[in-house]
């Protein structure tokens, strides 16, 4: 997703082999929630990201967002 990584860094990306089929999980790092909102807003204005979404969202059944804070020992 290089189109999206122009706006924030992906620090984790994987797909399931077992359990919930066809599940993809990705983790993005932001310094704070304002930076997250700005990155998402800017990405949505990007024609390349819009094109990616136009193709990918047809395959999407559901989506969940979870906000997590790094542990004290995390480098994030």
Long-range contacts (C-beta under 8 A, 24 or more apart in sequence): 1-26, 1-52, 3-43, 3-46, 3-48, 3-49, 3-51, 3-52, 4-43, 4-49, 4-52, 6-43, 6-46, 7-39, 7-40, 7-42, 7-43, 7-46, 8-35, 8-36, 8-39, 8-43, 11-76, 27-68, 29-76, 33-67
